[in-house]
Amino acid sequence: MILDLRPLAQDLAQRAGDLLHPVPNRNEARRLLLEEIELEYPALGAAQRAQVVDWTLAWLEADDFFGVEYVGNAFAASGEADDTD
């Protein structure tokens, strides 16, 4: 039987405000999400837990949960064109 893990990831993403508040960075969020999954779903294997965390982080990043958005070279002097293409 194949278990659909997406609902687990979606549930974690919806509860992220409570589970991950305040979280300084994505690596810490990954660690906390893995701990939560181990507590709630101990029967899941390591690969399944990693997949759920990856999906959860992807949803959180799409919602700008971590508040960091890449907008070019932040260290370029103002007025200079960004030549990262």
N, C-alpha and C positions, 0 to 999 in steps of 0.2 A: 504494500500500500504506500503510495506517495503522499506525503503530507505537504499541504500548501502552507508555506511559511509566511507568505505575504501578510495575512491578517495579524500575525504576531508582530511583525515589523510595524504595521500600521498602528496597532495598539500602543506600542512603545513610543512611536512618533507623537501620537496624540497625548500621551502622558509625560512627554519630555519636559514640559515646563516644571512639573513637580519632581521628576526623577533627576533632572540634570541642573537644577537651579542652586547656586550659580556654578556654572562650569567654565573654567578658564580657557579650555581649548578642546579641539576635536579629539586628541589622544585621550584626554581624561574622560571625555564623553564615551568613547569606545570602551574604556575600561569599566565604567559604571554600567553601561548597557550590557556588557558581557556578564557582569556580576548579577544583574537583575534577571537575565535570561537563565543563568544557572540556578538561581533560587526558584523561579517560577516554572521552569521547564527542564528539570534535571535529566530527563530521558533523551534530550536532544544531544546529538554528537557535536564535536568541536566544529566540524565543517558547517553543520546546520546553524549553530550559534553564530558563527562568523558571517554566514549569509544573511541572517536576520539583522545583525548589527550593520552590515554594509547597506542593506536596503533602508534601514531606519535612518542612518546618517545621510543617505542620499535624499530622503524625503525632508529631513531637517535642513539640509543645505539648500534645497529647492525653495524652502520657506524662509530662507535667510535667518535661521535660528541662531547661528553663531555671530551674526551681525558683521561679517566680513565679506566684502565684495571686491573682486579684482577689477580695477578700472585703469589698467595701464601701469606705467612705471611711476610709482609714487615718489621716487627719488630724483626724477628728472627736474631740472630747473623749470619754473613756470614759463610758459610761452614757447618752450621748445617742443618740437614734434616728437611723438613717441614712435621710435623706429623699431619696435619689437616684431613687426610683421615679417 
